[in-house]
Amino acid sequence: MIDANAVLERPVRTFMINAVTALTPETSLDAAAKLFHEQRITGAPVVDAECRCVGVLSQTDLLVRKDRRSPRAGTAKYLLVLHGEPTLEDHVLDTDAGATGVVADVMTHAPIGIPSDTTLRLAIERMVHHGVHRLMVIDDGKLHGVITSMDVLRVLAPPHPPRDVDGF
């Protein structure tokens, strides 16, 4: 049995995702959608050339903000960020960038950020207060990780054997 109160006082750096798939503002929306599908993620931070988090893109943004798409053609580029530095620049394969808009058109421009020494309790409170499922972990002005509501559930929910079809 875990001591939930003790866990809630630990820093988010203990639980955050360290190797983060990040988009650029000029990544095409088609490439972002394909990347989300391939990596089974529901959102990603958006970083500039200095690895500063300038936004966040979620599946919901792709679905509900279609009217904001510009006719700009984007790139298929994304980054793998580790400890505030881009460690890999890659491209979504078999994606025609097309003129369907870019991430900057529909991203949330003011992502909620927290330092890595923030307690898990405070991170949860921020998620609830702002109605978000992910927080950007920012140290020294750069993206160092992400913590999501699923990360929190994995920490706090004790493992159980799978239930049968009836839920028992």
N, C-alpha and C positions, 0 to 999 in steps of 0.2 A: 504494500500500500504506500502510495506517495504522500508526502506531507505537502499539500497544496499551498499552504501559506508560505512555507520555505521556498518552494518553487517560484511563487509569484514575486518574491523579493530578489530573485536572481536577475542579472542583466540580460537584455535581449541578445547580446552578442553570443550567449550560450546556446540560443535556439534559432537564430536567424539563418537564412540561406546566405552562404558566403559567396558562392560562385553564381552570379546573377546574369541571366540573359537580359540584355538591355537593347532598346531600339534607339535610333537617332530620329531627330525631328523630320528628316528627309526620307525615312523609310516609307515605302509605299504601303498603303493600307492593305492591299492584297497580300503583300509579303508578310505583313504583321499577322494577318488572319491565318495564313498558312503556317507560320511559325508557331502560333498559339496551338493550332491543331496538332502539328507534328510533335511538339514538346509537351502537350497536354497541360498547358498553363492557361490561366484566365486573364492574365495581365502582365505588364512589364513596365519597368521604369524607362524613361526617356532621358538620355544623357547627351550633353554637348561634347565638344572635342576635349575639354578638360575633365571629363567624367563628373561634372556637376549635374545633379538631377534637376532637369528643367520641366519635367512633367511625368505623367503616368498614363498609360493606355490600357483600358480594360476591354473585355469582350463587349460589355454593355455599350461602351463608346462606339465600337464598330457597328453596333446594331441600331442604336437610337439617334445617332448624330449624322445620319446620311446626308441631310440637307446642308451640312457644313463642308462637305467635300469640295475641294477646289479641282480645277482641271489639270493641276500639276502632275507630272510623272515623277515618281519617286524612285529610290534605289531599292535593292533587295538586301541591303546591308543591315546586319545586327552585330552586337558585340557581346563578348563574355567578359564581365567585370569582376575582378577579384581584388579585395582590399583597396578599392579606390582607383585601380588602374585597369585599363583595357588589356586583357591578356590574349585575346583572340578577336580578330575581325573576320566575319564570315558572311556568306550570302545564302539566302533561302534559295534552294535549287528549284529549277523548273518553274520559276515565277516570272511572268511577264509584268514588268513594273507598270506599264500602261498609264493611262491618264485618269486614275481613279481617286486621286488625292493622296496626301501624305499624312503621316502621324501627327504633325503639328496642327493639322486642320481640326482634329477631333479630340486630341488628348486633353486631360485635365492639366491645366497650367500651374496649379499650385498644389503639388502633392504634399501630403502630411509626412513630415520627416521627424525623426527622433535620433538622438545620439545613441551609440552602442551601449553606453552604461545605464540607459533608462531601464527601470525595472519592468519585468513582464506585466506586473499589475498596472503600471501606468500606461504601458503600450495597449493593453486591453481597454482601459478606460478611454484612451484616445480613439481607438477603433470604434467603440460604441458611440462616443460623443459625436464623431464626425461621420458615422454611418459608412465606414469603409472596411474593406476586407484585407487591406495590405498597407503597411507603413514602410516608408523608405528609411533605411538606417544610414544616417549622414554623419560622417566624422571629418573634420578639417575641410568642410565644404564639398566633400566628394562622396559619391555613393559607395558604401561599404557593404551593404547587404539589404535584404528585404525580410520582413517578418509578416506572415499572413495569418488569417484566422484559422486556417487548417494547421499551421505550425503550432498554434496555441492549443488546439484540440488534441493534437498528437501528444503534447506534453502533459496535459491535464486529464485526458480520458484514459483510464486504465485499459489495457488490452483485454479483450474478451474473445472467446471463441465465436466463430460465425454462427448466426442464428438460422434456424430453418425458415422455410418459405412463410410460415404463419407468424414469424417474428418471436417465437418462443424458444 
